Amino acid sequence: MKFQLTALKQQLFKAAICARIPTDQIDAKGNTVFGEANFVGLFKTQPISFAREQFEQLEVLRESGDTKGALALAAKQLDDAFIGFEKHPAHDFPFLDGDEPITCTPDSIKALLDIKEVREAIQDAFNTARSGDVLAKNSKK
């Protein structure tokens, strides 16, 4: 396996995301119908030294009982890591503004992160990618 050093230094990677979003429909059994929003997330990670510093800050907040502060720091980590999105190659782009797909802007990134199901899917994709080999696969040219 070969890696582009610049990609590893920047620590940018992509990961497929599938958010299950409840709809206003009920199936024949009375269950909520969920739609799937499939897209690709672009992420950046921080150097290990920065991650250690944030982990230490998180521990201090937890030990002091500052639950709100700990949650805010954890949320900021994802806000900093999720830097963009694009169409999944095997699916239609799921997010529209009228009839047109939304574009990747700071405002649209923030809007996606403000939707519970989408944010949780983004977090899961990020965690999976960082614990698996997705970074290695996507760092190749």
VEXDREN-2710 file (C-alpha; in Angstrom, 1 decimal):
% VEXDREN-2710
k/r/px/py/pz
1/MET/0.0/0.0/0.0
2/LYS/1.3/3.5/-0.9
3/PHE/0.4/6.8/0.7
4/GLN/0.7/10.3/-0.4
5/LEU/2.7/12.1/2.3
6/THR/0.8/15.3/1.7
7/ALA/-2.5/13.6/2.3
8/LEU/-1.2/12.0/5.5
9/LYS/0.1/15.3/6.8
10/GLN/-3.1/17.1/6.0
11/GLN/-5.0/14.1/7.3
12/LEU/-8.0/14.6/5.0
13/PHE/-10.2/11.7/4.2
14/LYS/-13.6/10.8/2.8
15/ALA/-16.2/8.4/4.3
16/ALA/-19.5/7.2/3.1
17/ILE/-22.4/8.4/5.3
18/CYS/-25.9/6.9/5.5
19/ALA/-28.4/8.8/7.7
20/ARG/-31.7/7.2/8.5
21/ILE/-34.2/9.9/8.7
22/PRO/-37.8/9.4/10.0
23/THR/-40.5/10.6/7.5
24/ASP/-44.1/11.6/7.9
25/GLN/-45.2/8.2/6.6
26/ILE/-46.4/5.1/8.5
27/ASP/-46.2/1.6/7.0
28/ALA/-49.0/-1.0/7.0
29/LYS/-47.9/-2.2/10.4
30/GLY/-48.0/1.2/12.0
31/ASN/-44.3/1.8/12.0
32/THR/-42.5/5.0/11.0
33/VAL/-41.0/4.8/7.6
34/PHE/-37.4/5.9/7.4
35/GLY/-35.7/7.3/4.4
36/GLU/-31.9/7.0/3.8
37/ALA/-29.7/9.9/3.0
38/ASN/-26.5/8.6/1.4
39/PHE/-23.7/11.0/0.8
40/VAL/-19.9/11.3/1.2
41/GLY/-18.4/13.3/4.0
42/LEU/-15.0/15.1/3.8
43/PHE/-13.2/15.1/7.1
44/LYS/-10.0/16.5/8.5
45/THR/-8.4/15.2/11.7
46/GLN/-6.0/16.9/14.1
47/PRO/-2.5/15.9/14.9
48/ILE/-2.2/13.4/17.8
49/SER/-0.7/16.1/20.0
50/PHE/-3.9/18.2/19.5
51/ALA/-6.1/15.2/20.1
52/ARG/-4.3/14.5/23.4
53/GLU/-4.8/18.1/24.5
54/GLN/-8.5/17.9/23.8
55/PHE/-8.8/14.6/25.6
56/GLU/-7.1/16.1/28.6
57/GLN/-9.5/19.1/28.5
58/LEU/-12.4/16.7/28.2
59/GLU/-11.2/14.7/31.3
60/VAL/-10.9/17.9/33.3
61/LEU/-14.4/18.9/32.4
62/ARG/-15.8/15.5/33.2
63/GLU/-14.0/15.3/36.6
64/SER/-15.2/18.8/37.5
65/GLY/-18.8/17.7/36.7
66/ASP/-19.1/20.2/33.9
67/THR/-21.3/18.0/31.7
68/LYS/-22.4/20.9/29.5
69/GLY/-18.8/21.9/28.9
70/ALA/-17.8/18.3/28.1
71/LEU/-20.7/17.9/25.6
72/ALA/-19.8/21.2/24.0
73/LEU/-16.1/20.2/23.6
74/ALA/-17.2/16.8/22.1
75/ALA/-19.5/18.6/19.7
76/LYS/-16.8/21.1/18.7
77/GLN/-14.6/18.2/17.7
78/LEU/-17.1/17.0/15.1
79/ASP/-17.8/20.6/14.0
80/ASP/-14.0/21.0/13.3
81/ALA/-13.6/17.6/11.7
82/PHE/-16.6/17.6/9.2
83/ILE/-15.4/20.1/6.5
84/GLY/-17.5/19.2/3.5
85/PHE/-19.8/16.8/1.6
86/GLU/-20.4/15.5/-1.9
87/LYS/-22.6/13.2/-3.8
88/HIS/-22.2/9.4/-3.1
89/PRO/-21.2/7.8/-6.4
90/ALA/-24.0/5.1/-6.1
91/HIS/-26.9/7.3/-4.9
92/ASP/-28.7/10.5/-5.8
93/PHE/-27.7/13.5/-3.7
94/PRO/-30.3/13.6/-0.9
95/PHE/-30.4/17.2/0.2
96/LEU/-32.2/19.8/-1.8
97/ASP/-32.9/23.5/-1.8
98/GLY/-36.1/23.7/-3.8
99/ASP/-35.4/21.4/-6.8
100/GLU/-31.6/21.8/-6.7
101/PRO/-29.1/19.9/-4.7
102/ILE/-27.6/22.1/-1.9
103/THR/-24.0/23.2/-2.4
104/CYS/-21.3/22.7/0.1
105/THR/-20.9/25.9/2.0
106/PRO/-20.2/26.7/5.7
107/ASP/-23.9/27.4/6.2
108/SER/-25.0/24.1/4.6
109/ILE/-22.4/22.2/6.6
110/LYS/-23.7/23.8/9.8
111/ALA/-27.3/23.0/8.8
112/LEU/-26.5/19.3/8.3
113/LEU/-24.8/19.1/11.6
114/ASP/-27.8/20.7/13.2
115/ILE/-30.0/17.7/12.2
116/LYS/-29.8/15.0/14.9
117/GLU/-30.0/12.0/12.6
118/VAL/-27.5/13.4/10.1
119/ARG/-25.1/14.5/12.8
120/GLU/-25.2/11.1/14.4
121/ALA/-24.5/9.4/11.0
122/ILE/-21.6/11.8/10.4
123/GLN/-20.2/11.1/13.8
124/ASP/-20.5/7.3/13.2
125/ALA/-18.8/7.6/9.8
126/PHE/-16.0/9.6/11.3
127/ASN/-15.4/7.2/14.2
128/THR/-15.6/4.2/11.9
129/ALA/-13.1/5.7/9.4
130/ARG/-10.7/6.7/12.1
131/SER/-10.8/3.2/13.7
132/GLY/-10.7/1.4/10.4
133/ASP/-8.7/1.5/7.2
134/VAL/-10.7/4.1/5.3
135/LEU/-8.1/6.8/5.9
136/ALA/-5.4/4.5/4.4
137/LYS/-7.6/3.6/1.4
138/ASN/-8.5/7.2/0.6
139/SER/-5.0/8.5/1.1
140/LYS/-3.8/6.6/-1.9
141/LYS/-3.6/8.3/-5.4
END
